[in-house]
Amino acid sequence: MSQRQLFIAAYDISSDERLRDALLVLKGYASGCQESVFECFLTPAERRDLLGAVNGIIDPEEDRFVLIRLDPRGKVRTRGRAVVPRNPPWFYVG
């Protein structure tokens, strides 16, 4: 099994319909979220699938989407009631 890496996914989508579609896709991959920013532990295959799904939804002229891999050596800092992201032994994607 491939090792999952932690990514932060964020979007700014102008159409309500595309926004709803992107939200549904990202919720299928996310382990946590706040507003339009999501924590996603992804394998390389899941990353490709997520990018393909989002690419089929967004309008590149009007919308923005970013997927950033976080350096696993970096220290995670949380504020308020936030919970440190964890990579559990299994994920349900879908």
MOGIKA-V161977 format. One record per helix or strand. SS is the DSSP state (alpha for helix, beta for strand). FROM is the first residue (numbers start at 1). TO is the last residue. If there is no record, write none. Layout:
ss=(SS SS)
from=(FROM FROM)
to=(TO TO)
This chain:
ss=(beta alpha beta beta alpha beta)
from=(5 16 32 37 44 64)
to=(12 27 34 42 55 69)
